Amino acid sequence: MIKSLASAVSIGSGGSVGREGPIIQIGAAFGSWFGRTMHVSRWQRAALVAAGGGAGTAATFNTPIGGVLFAVEVLMALVSVLFIRALYGTEDLFEKWIPKREYLRHVLGMLGVGILMSSFMFARGHYYVQGVGCATIIDILGKTITSVPFLVTLFAAKLLATSLTPGSGASGGIFSPALFLGATFGGRMASSCAPSFPL
């Protein structure tokens, strides 16, 4: 209940997180608990955690195969490695720089997200990195956004916004931001290859 409420506040206030995080976290926690209860080895428990998170994804989106792909991609894709390290690195930096001041960390983190959003609004007339980011993903898929420098900028900005949001203590999922990163990275690759492989 608390996780759901905290996530609703984070998303509703413009935090760069997704809606599916709490159910994935619950599934992963159940997998970990089950592994500890059964006294399985460390690698088996890691597999159960991934399976639980994948089950949460499958339940949220009614996509069993998508849940499996999510579990694999979160653990083994190149961009995902960067994403995970950025998230944990930001959290560690906040705890190191501002110890024992959770609320101050969160205020400063969300201030950074607000400045980032406002900068995009001032420069381009749209927030882009706000919240889930579905509108930007649709624009990329619809080839409304094709500029390679701008796609790289969106990738870096969303990575920063998402690192600041949960890294400073906000509650919410990272699956939707991961889709945003995948869309910008894929869009950049497609735009770069378009002259050689026109569609």
Secondary structure as UniProt FT lines:
FT   HELIX           2..12
FT   TURN            13..14
FT   HELIX           21..37
FT   TURN            38..39
FT   HELIX           42..61
FT   HELIX           64..76
FT   HELIX           78..97
FT   TURN            99..100
FT   HELIX           102..124
FT   TURN            131..132
FT   HELIX           134..141
FT   TURN            142..143
FT   HELIX           148..167
FT   TURN            168..169
FT   HELIX           175..193
FT   TURN            194..196
//
